[in-house]
Amino acid sequence: MNIPMVDLKGQYESLKDEIDSSILQALSETRFILGPNVQSFDKEAAEYLGAKHAISCANGTDALHLALLAAGIQPGDEVITTAFTFIATAEAIRYIGAIPVFVDIQPQSLNIDPDRIRAAITDKTRAILPVHLFGQAADMNEIQAIADEFGLLIIEDCAQSFGARYQGKTTGTLGCVGAFSFFPSKNLGCYGDGGMVTTNDDELASRVRMLRNHGSSKQYHHDVIGFNSRLDELQAVILRIKLKHIDDYNRKRLEVARTYNQLLAGSRFTTPNIPPDRDHVFHQYTLLCDERDKLRETILAQDIACAVYYPIPLHQQQAFHDTEQPQLPVTESVAQRCLSFPIFPEMTSAQIETVCEALLAAK
Ligand SMILES: Cc1ncc(COP(=O)(O)O)c(C=O)c1O
């Protein structure tokens, strides 16, 4: 049985009539830049997340970049983050000449370890940038306590956590600003690139609105040098439709993960934990195991997808060779042992069982 990592085709088929007719409607209206669907999506996303402002933009990398700029991060500032993430997290820090300072992760959650943050703080530290990796919120109370103690900002990378909650509050509303990605394979994904910044701070929101549109708050008046980073109207059409289903999608992902955990209980694999105080939205279902590469080959040979997120932590990437090389033993061990398996809302019990049978039979 061929089992893909995600089934975007199946999801499109289930929404096809609404998506096709709404796209045709947007085409006939021809308001392609910051049109009515972008404006409505910004309102609807803010309402869904419980954020005062949601400002869509061109992609998740830009969302991080705009968030850092609007939060006032300056060249030379240090931003504490994780090395076990997609490169965009730290790329955005470098875009403004700030310095990513990598600290280790927790072996259970794979998120930044708050106990390691204090030792990384210097007089240049301005912010902490946790990533809610694979759909699970980081330890925000502990991170907030450190931020309060040292007067630091919290900038959340929510690229993988749309709809995830921490003690009832959605990610993207826990720090001073949040950054989301709508890359097609994300929990809320569009059909191209898309991103969004969230904040409860009115001034920060108006800076992001300006920055995404050439530094302009009024047509042909440019207060600052900004960017062309607007969400496309057609992507907004798709996101508005999918947003109506996001709770259902996230609930189904959680069910898939729970079933995987049950079927793999007691095996040689370390399954993801699901803490009771946060709603995990399982952007990825990731196991830890020994002899990972051998397992990967065995599973792929059975036409079952699996993938390594992330094989090379950021502090070991050539792009960061000029950044201080910290010792990150948990990050380095997890990068050798992690393997992610198919998870998507449409996944059937038969598909989950097939993956687990292959895993349990693998030598
Ligand atoms: C953790 C993380 N941060 C940032 C990004 C960047 O998002 P985008 O690909 O939309 O630029 C991604 C996704 O690709 C991501 O997974």
The ligand as a MOL file (V3000), in Angstrom:
LIG
                    3D

  0  0  0     0  0            999 V3000
M  V30 BEGIN CTAB
M  V30 COUNTS 16 16 0 0 0
M  V30 BEGIN ATOM
M  V30 1 C 9.6830 25.9360 11.9230 0
M  V30 2 C 9.5560 26.6800 10.6300 0
M  V30 3 N 9.8280 27.9960 10.5980 0
M  V30 4 C 9.6970 28.7190 9.4840 0
M  V30 5 C 9.2800 28.1430 8.2990 0
M  V30 6 C 9.2420 28.9710 7.0700 0
M  V30 7 O 8.0120 29.0030 6.4330 0
M  V30 8 P 7.8980 29.2230 4.8450 0
M  V30 9 O 8.3410 27.9680 4.1790 0
M  V30 10 O 6.4500 29.5090 4.6420 0
M  V30 11 O 8.7540 30.3900 4.4920 0
M  V30 12 C 8.9500 26.7720 8.2900 0
M  V30 13 C 8.4010 26.0670 7.1240 0
M  V30 14 O 8.7750 25.8480 6.0980 0
M  V30 15 C 9.1100 26.0240 9.4700 0
M  V30 16 O 8.8220 24.7180 9.5100 0
M  V30 END ATOM
M  V30 BEGIN BOND
M  V30 1 1 1 2
M  V30 2 1 2 3
M  V30 3 2 2 15
M  V30 4 2 3 4
M  V30 5 1 4 5
M  V30 6 1 5 6
M  V30 7 2 5 12
M  V30 8 1 6 7
M  V30 9 1 7 8
M  V30 10 2 8 9
M  V30 11 1 8 10
M  V30 12 1 8 11
M  V30 13 1 12 13
M  V30 14 1 12 15
M  V30 15 2 13 14
M  V30 16 1 15 16
M  V30 END BOND
M  V30 END CTAB
M  END
